[in-house]
Amino acid sequence: MSPVTLSPINAYQELVATKKITLDNNQQQAVELLEQLHLACTEQTSWFKKKQFTLKGVYLWGKVGRGKTFLMDLFANSLPDHLYQRQHFHHFMQDVYRQLKAYQGKPDPLKHVAYQFHQQYRVLCFDEFFVSDIGDAMLLGNLLQHLFELGIAVVFTSNCAPDELYRNGLQRARFLPAIAAIKQYASIFHLDGEQDYRHRVLTSSPCYFVLPPKVEQQAELHQKLLKQQGLVQQQAENSAPNAHQITILHRHISFITQGQFDKNKAIAFNFSDLCLGPRSHFDYVELARLFNTILLFDVPVLSGNARETIKARGTEDNGSNINLAASETGQRQVVLAPMDDGARRFIALVDECYDRRIKLIITADVPLNQLYSSGSLMFEFERTKSRLTEMASVEYNSTVYNPNKLNKS
């Protein structure tokens, strides 16, 4: 006999009753919305045969640490595995692009992609729904409309309200249908409690280290961290420290060392190799698939004075730093600090490691609260700081890396 799965509201009440969490009235209201969706998803029968569905989604938004991902997990865990797919939004879009290639040349290929999801799942759960890429923005309006019309229920978590998504992004008018679809089909709930649950009392398990002033001391710290992960410096005679390279998505990335000790498969990089240069979040998705511990050394101060620069249209940014007086030559002016590209990649790396429960060990020039203190990415970096705080805990590290929980986690 299979174990009885608790509904979202029953699971939440049990956690309160056993004092594993404290009752939060704001969270409980959100759980009640998820309970309604749970009932609709599990009680409606013969749903594959229906042409029209009345199911709606739920869009949970609020500041970091308010319990959005926790509540999504309660909901997802209340469903039979075959009914749902829970993914970080970046992973979902990676699947979409992969399927689009298969339907090239067909009319309305997004409709075919949506139908493929419809054939497999009743519910899609998107954690950290945040649109920064112009390519994603162009697709989402039609894609979400198709998903909802096919009767797929969608649960979102996000740090911003629907109307704030892709704010000031290039060609934002083409993204507005996505916002309209969310507002039409999903119940929107603001988690606005004052408590930041990521800053609750946690047992410390340091993963972020400020570099000492002397080069010799820095080298000693790095050797100590490598040794703790069962790694040794892989430096051949007469070779540069970063002579070793790994191929990720057909690109070579220099690394310091890699190895496996017991079940811990680890790799170490310098920040300049992993977060500067031609890297995308898909590189970090692949690294998180291959390794369960990543060490990132020598992270510099990431904030700095902004300057106007020219950037090709179609390149990724959050849209908030665009000079609308861009030229008409296929380029655009954006306001960037010197390290903003590296900071954006650092954010993507932390997000991926957090979502996949990868151990991330960092050495940096300054304490975490000074790493990015001003610039156009302040909104995004608040989430990064909050996540790194949680990742530096025994509670987080007791859950790190289960290679069998890629999308359902």
Buried (B, 14 or more C-beta within 10 A) or exposed (E): EEEEEBBBBBBBBEBBEEEEBEEBEBBBEBBEBBBBBBBBBBEBEEEEEEEEBEBBBBBBBBBBBBBBBBBBBBBBBBBEEEBBBBBBBBBBBBBBBEBBEEBEEEEEBBBBBBBBBBEEBBBBBBBBBBBBBBEBBBBBBBBBBBBBBBBBBBBBBBBBBBEEBBBEBBEBEBBBBBBBBBEEBBBBBBBEBEBBBBEEEBEEBEBBBBBEEEEEEBEEBBEEBBEBBBBEEBBEEEEEEBEBEBEBEEEEBBBBBBBBEEEBBBBBBBBBBBBBEEBBBBBBBBBBBEBBBBBBBBBBBBBBEBEEEEBEEEBBBBBBBBEEEBEEEEEBBBBBBBBBBBBBBBBBBBBBBBBBBBBBBBBBBBEBEEBBEEBBBEBBBBBBBBBBBBBBBEEBBEEBBEEEEEEBB
